[in-house]
Amino acid sequence: MIEISTGVVFLLSSMYGTNHSATQATAVNTTAIASEGKSALVTVHDRKTVENYLKTEYADTPILIEIARCESTFSQFNKEGDVLRGRVNSADVGVMQINEKYHLEKSKELGHDIYTTEGNVEYAKYLYENQGAAPWKASSKCWASKDLSINK
């Protein structure tokens, strides 16, 4: 599987150039999550696949699915293949809009790469388990009405 993913990355790189962030995003997100014992494939622009991945990863915390819908409309990357950044705060990154200023160091310490779909999702789960929905309070008008019991 890794050989196929690597081949896809090289093929895409040759077709679209070698923009580092776009190539890195493609490499990370064309790798099968199955290599970690999961069955989904998270791709750069496929929001539905990301949504389905989140439904699996957040089955026990569905409010995180709603937060992702509100924060990024299930996008880890923008149309250019770069990691999605917040419109209001460019330090917010990825599908869960994790803020680099407050969380990058801790995410690295825990082994989560917030610039990948998988790392962003895993670190958001850690944040929720430790702080509840507070890190996403700014977007709560969008997601809080989905389940009022989540306001920890």
JOTANOR-V472278 format. One record per backbone hydrogen bond with DSSP energy under -0.5 kcal/mol. CO is the residue of the C=O (numbers start at 0). NH is the residue of the N-H. Records with the same first field share a line. If there is no record, write none. Layout:
BEGIN
CO->NH / NH
END
This chain:
BEGIN
0->4
1->5
2->6
3->7
4->8
5->9
6->10
7->11
8->12
9->13
10->14
11->15
12->16
18->22
19->23
20->24
21->25
22->26
23->27
24->28
25->29
27->30
31->34
32->35 / 37
33->36
39->32 / 33
40->42
43->76
44->46
45->49
46->50
47->51
48->52
49->53
50->54
51->55
52->56
53->57
55->58
57->60
60->63 / 64
61->64 / 65
62->66
63->67
64->68
65->69
66->70
67->71 / 72 / 73
68->72
75->83
77->80
81->77
83->93
88->85 / 91
90->99
91->85
92->97
93->96
97->92 / 99
98->102
99->103
102->106
103->107
104->108
105->109
106->111
107->110
110->112
111->113
112->115
115->119
116->120
117->121
118->122
119->123
120->124
121->125
122->126
123->127
124->128
125->129
126->130
127->131
130->133
132->135
133->136
135->138
136->139
138->141 / 142
139->143
142->145
143->146
146->149
147->150
149->132 / 151
END
